[in-house]
Amino acid sequence: MSVTVNIVRAGVFLDSVVLMQISRELTAIQGVEDAALMMATPANWDILSDAGLLEEDTMAGPGDLLVAVRAQDRAIADSTLQRAAELMERPAQQNSTPRELRPLTLRSACRQLPDANLALISVPGDFAGAEARKALRAGLNVMIFSDNVALAEEISLKREARDLGLVVMGPDCGTAIIDGVPLAFANVVPRGDIAIVGASGTGMQEVSCLIAHAGEGISHAIGVGGRDLTEAVGAISTLTVLDWLERDVATHHIVLISKPPAPSVVDQITEFIRRSSKSYTVCLVGSDNLALPDNAKLTTTLKDAAATAVTNSKGLEALPAVQRAPVAGSYVRGLYSGGTLAAEAQVVFLSHGQPVLSNAPVPGAGLFTSERTNHIMIDLGDDRFTRGRPHPMIDPAVRDEPICAALSDPDVGAVLLDVVIGFGAHADPAGHLAGLLDRHGRSGSVVIASVTGTDEDPQVRARQVSVLERAGVVVAPSNADAAELALACLNVG
Amino acid sequence: MVDTAALAPAIRWANSKALEILLQGDPVLIDVLPAKDLIPELKEHTILHAGPPIEWDRMCGPMRGAVAGVAVFEGWARDLDEAGVQASKGCFDFHPNHHFSAVGPMTGLTTCSQPLLVVENRATGNRAYCTVNEGLGKVMRFGGNDESVRDRLAWIRDSLGPALGSALQCCGGIPLRPLVARGLTMGDEMHQRNVACSSLLLRELAPALASVVADHGDLSEMLAFMGSNDQFFLNIAMAMGKSIMDPVRNIEQSTVVTAMTRNGTDFGIRISGLGDEWFTAPVEMPAGLYFPGFSAADANPDMGDSTIVETIGLGGFAMAAAPAVAGFVGAGSVAEAAGITARMREITLGEHPEWTIVSENYQGVPTGIDIRLVVETGIVPTINTGIAHREPGIGQVGAGVVKAPMACFEKALRALGERLGIS
């Protein structure tokens, strides 16, 4: 036999939505057949009556709050009324302050931030072009972080941007520092008068960090996308950015980092530099075959690019004296998260007359297929490895298996690694690597690494270095130095 | 071949014109008159209903219940059973309210003898109509049809309607734009919550009503009826919405939504650039809270012309002004409510200059829904609504929030693309 109990709270008003929410909570209690809290207006009285929730002698007026419960027994009814009282007196939730209302579209983002002049686009590649076009038409410069943007789309966007007096950075632009503000993968470096323009993310990171180590700073670091200096794209973004930097009073020296450019764009670039009032370093990783005007220096490694850009007497950190370790194998296995760092290592090896293979070979290097008895430099950030998996800079675990394989390989005398830190990168790549080496145990090969980053980065370079050194890793001051050390260990350099 | 780049400025221009007409709307409640005097096509056995066009065989339970009830009320049938037989034999002529400058909440039935509120848009001169709100619970708009429902309709027809008409003529009409502006600052969003506007209206209307109703008993009854009905203003807000949106129709190339409405079976929208064509999709089920004795299992799908208030930027679009209403689907926090209004800003072209939200630093409510933005963002309009019982004759069982179906907007955009030669 069920029991119906009413309680009248005379003169108490609560909002009907609040009362309905409490009612729903009470109705869910085990043993409660129905329950309702309502202001006792005539209309509500009818509803309560139809629902069989009224006691015969209940008296209440429209200004009174009626709590009505029908339950399986008296005890349940009483505890439900008690619960109703608790719910009515429950204080307002503390976390009810409005959270920041993040815009969901470019249109509303522009409304929230009418002075913005740059949009960073990170959507699946098929949609990046459409979003970039919207941004350009809204008067915004565009940094396209997305990859897999078709070449024809890139050309069309860059031409439209040029006509509008804007620039498209990218696609696949992972690094930028605009007026001191880091975007995507970037390091905390001091402000200074050196600008970096590059088609390569990790290359710009390495150069900016080496400049920082030497005590100088960066005005801007601007990525233009890996295809910008091809014949098809025609260096549209590079030329736009160089033109801006020419007029930028904060910039005195410009470092241009690229793969060897198409011959047709070389003339445009060199002609621009010839007319420019500023000095340049042109770093073509893998090629020293370019005639430049007097105000420009050509380098083939990132380390040399940084060294030529720095004007103070401190210079770059010197290569530490190498203690020749007794290593068993004869070959170096480089396992890189940064594509340009892998290219730079190849350049160092080739400069010492050492043949080298790679999945992304620089001019003079061979294409790696399956031959293991060679020096091999693998770019693990290559599309082939990252499809459907995170980039090794974000998740260092994707490098674990190749590292273990290299350590177990009797032909390998030295394993070469890059550790890239900064915004966007893994929170503790050195710790991850140390843990892996610890689990794997000692082997006959030496592990050599460099850390691309600064002590101001969230991961703190000095801390990453000491973690690596405690794990038995030889840490070089730069990526190029790490490659030199590897050769020295094998006594082939 | 069409130059799509050249189309963009034309669409932008058409939409700015649409928005201008929308924002200049100056609705005034001027009269209450019998429907047959306002809509000449409304003969005996003609029934106007909510939503896009629908015939008896596809009507949901509560709409069938209301049809039977109104047929008895109009004297076309002796009882509900006979009315049902007549309906199934095709004795009634069904048309959407929207085709006759009218709107109706939930089932939204409009017939010849019912008194209609008349709202005139003084900026454009057109008028729009809506029935008088019957109150809460078992009422015809939620499919109620018993004697008590019909008696109330008769009292509205014979007493309240004529008195309201006289009172409005006496006071020269009540401007609604400022009244809604005040209501928004007092926590109304004009769909789910009309407490403030109903009270403000009564305050303006009471003196005139007192001067035209001689009998104190009758006057008292009318004041009590309006004073005890928190949703009395809803029907006025709807006629207001219709009067504002009708002049926005038929602007070539405009992508602005001019009507959203549901008949309990289909959800339909109209857009300015495609005139009077309906784009429909199956209605969705509301999520919400229920009256004692009822649950989601009793609920009818979404219904009513009341979405005209969302079409002009109120209701779900003005959720930030009425955070409590957000409690129908969530915790009802201020942040949740603000989030809903923020999402609606993603799919609208402008903000109302006078209808502002205090908690958003007096930012205007988002208005002027652009189907291109809806399709591009995947954000559909959020609608606040009452919930009817799925069976005929029972009435309201709860209230909640529902989403407009995306398919309507996609169909409309595709149709407009074809019209403009883009395939």
Interface residues (C-beta under 8 A of the other chain):
Chain A: D15 V17 V18 M20 Q21 S23 R24 D34 A35 A36 M38 T41 P42 A43 D46 I47 L48 D50 A51 G52 L53 P62 A68 Q93 N95 S96 T97 P98 R99 L101 P103 L104 T105 R107 S108
Chain B: G135 L136 G137 K138 S228 L289 Y290 F291 P292 G293 A324 V325 G327 F328 A331 G332 S333 V334 A335 A338 G339 A342 R343 R345 E346 L373 E376 T377 I379 G398 A399
